[in-house]
Amino acid sequence: MERTASISRNTAETQISLSLNLDGTGDCNVATGVGFFDHMLTLFSRHSMIDLRVAATGDLEVDFHHTVEDVGICLGRCLAQALGDRRGINRYGHFTLPMEETLVTAAVDMSGRVAFAWDVTFNADKVGNFDTELVREFWTAVASNGLMNLHCLMHYGVNNHHISEAVFKSLARAVRMACTVDPRQTGVPSSKGTLTG
């Protein structure tokens, strides 16, 4: 059974088309008009092994907020759609990732319920022309729309590019682990019998 999903989201602020394949090879083609964000999405795809296609047009003349948040909404919704009833998956995933001087731990639970815990501190407002606060906004949107618990903890770090990269890579690895099918898990990995809320 293919675990794929696609979505189109059109608002007065953004027009987004996103598709993914959970059982891919990390093949990625993204174009959001925000160079640093495209770089982060590419890292996410490669390290999660999720094939990802994103085409986004947004009101970048205002700022990058709407584009980044709305791509997060679409990614979360596609993850939830592709997982279906979440039967057979590991459900939990975690990864501690070093990126140069930075160390970040990410953990996720594809629980069908939303929780978000964030302890990541940037020491500058921007990386290039990208607002560092948008890293949190993106992952908040992914967690809320993907119906997952998402926890991210920065143990230490200095360089803001490295911090952002460590966040995206560690969460990619955690998502990959959580979404992987466990051949011994024949049903839904929950004593409730459901992971849909």
C-alpha angles and dihedrals in degrees: 000000000000116000099207136132141178136191140183120205120187122180136150087267106040143016112204136176116186133171134172145181115210092201097052136116100250094271107165138188114170132163118172100147089247109101100198091046091051088053092052093047090050090053090049092052095047095048097041091045087227114143105231135191120182129172113175135172116185144162093276090159086072096043139285097272101096094045095048095044094045092050086053090052091051094046092050093049092048091050090052092046094048092049092054110180088350091238114168099009126129087239094198127069135172138171137177110207131189117210109181105293093352128090122191132176120203128186130181137185116197087210101145087243128093126240127150128193120175130181104164122127126196118197096208134045095232145030100207102315095333118107108233091211087069091071088070092042091054095050092044088057093046093051095045095049097035090054095232143129108247124188125178125181127182109206092188141329143150112189111075095210089054092047092053092045092049090051094051094043096046092047090047090055092045092050090048091054094046095048096046114111115243109212090211092055103083097168140026110311095236136091086224091063092233140072096186098098 
